[in-house]
Amino acid sequence: MAAAKKKKYKLKDPATQFAEIYSEGSFSLAGDQEKELPKNPSHDLLKRIEAGFIVEVE
C-alpha cells in the first residue's frame, strides 16, 4: 500500500520570507521553497496559513 502524500506549503508571495523557532523546533520558508508542515505546527504558523500568507501547494 502506498503512503499518503503529505501536503506541502509555500509562501503566497515569494518575495517574502517566514521563519520561527519554537520549543519543538523551527520552521522557515523563503522564495519559492515548498515544505511539509512540522509535526506540531505553532499557533503563529497556523494563523499565517489561515490568513493566506502561506498556501497549500496544488
C-alpha positions in Angstrom: 0.0 0.0 0.0 1.4 3.4 -0.9 2.0 6.0 1.8 -0.4 9.0 1.8 1.2 12.0 0.1 1.8 14.8 2.6 0.7 18.3 1.8 3.3 20.9 1.1 3.1 24.6 1.7 4.7 27.7 0.2 4.6 31.5 0.6 1.9 33.2 -1.4 4.3 36.0 -2.2 7.8 34.5 -3.0 9.4 38.0 -2.4 8.7 37.4 1.4 10.0 35.0 4.0 8.9 33.4 7.2 11.0 31.9 10.0 10.3 30.9 13.6 11.9 29.0 16.4 9.7 27.4 19.0 10.1 24.7 21.7 9.6 21.7 19.3 12.0 23.0 16.7 12.0 25.6 13.9 10.3 26.2 10.5 11.2 28.6 7.7 10.1 29.3 4.2 11.8 31.7 1.6 11.2 32.5 -2.0 9.6 29.6 -4.0 10.6 27.0 -1.4 8.0 24.2 -0.7 7.8 22.3 2.6 5.7 20.0 4.7 4.5 21.4 7.9 6.2 20.3 11.1 4.6 17.5 13.2 3.2 20.1 15.7 2.9 23.4 13.8 2.9 26.5 16.0 -0.2 28.7 16.6 1.5 31.5 14.6 2.2 29.3 11.6 -1.4 28.1 11.6 -2.6 31.7 11.8 -0.5 32.6 8.7 -1.9 29.7 6.8 -5.5 30.8 7.8 -4.8 34.4 6.8 -3.4 33.2 3.4 0.2 34.3 3.7 1.2 30.7 3.4 -0.7 28.5 1.0 -1.0 24.8 0.2 0.8 23.7 -3.0 -1.6 22.2 -5.5 
